[in-house]
Amino acid sequence: MTARRLSQAISEGDGISLIVPATDPGSVRVAEKQGAEGVVVEQDLPGLREATGLPIIWRSDAPPAEVLALGADACLIPAGALEGDAERLERRYAEALDLGLECVVEVRDPDELELALERLDPEIFLLSPRGTDDGDDPLEQVLDLLPDIPAGKLAIADLGVTTRDEVAELARRRRRRDRRHRERRGSRGRHAAGCLGAVSRPGTMRRPRRQSRHGLFAASQAMPRRRHAAGRLGAAT
């Protein structure tokens, strides 16, 4: 079964697109019927590619050629590993793109984000909370990273949500943060990058009316693309 590209799936429309974690082909078929826009896997699930036309993100460490052979459409690259072995990660990133895979680059803080932009300049980011015990709200950690995502990029937030109310809260807080940022920058502020995401469990939410869709990570429509200047952080979301 032929899948759409991940970037296409999560940037279409003007609402929140959601991506489900795959546990078996049957659960993915159900999630697809409920409006999921993509699938995340951490292990080989025989029959998954045949079961769905959704784009599949491979979230475990594996060579790009193996990821492609397993039927995935995108792979995860951890920006944190750039600090210790940048050349290997750059080769893996380039190999994945050459094979036709899309790369989702995971960042956990502003330093990793800046490093990823300088060394890789990816089109899709996974914004992950730091996972510390300092009591910080994971959503606020992700929202703090959004202003530094350049216009035209796609961002997926690694956040656990299980209900429609939590998805609505995510969207509400994102809009509030956007308004505050525009007020600070004024009319001369640059356009926002377009996407924010959320994590859900399969089968926990029915598709809300109009904007929200069922799933794991979420993203909204991107602004028109602009090239990122190496070493500089871009516009806000």
Beta strands, then each sheet from edge to edge (+ up, - down):
strand 1: 17-21
strand 2: 38-41
strand 3: 56-58
strand 4: 74-78
strand 5: 102-107
strand 6: 124-127
strand 7: 154-157
strand 8: 217-219
sheet 1: 7+ 6+ 5+ 4+ 3+ 2+ 1+ 8-
end
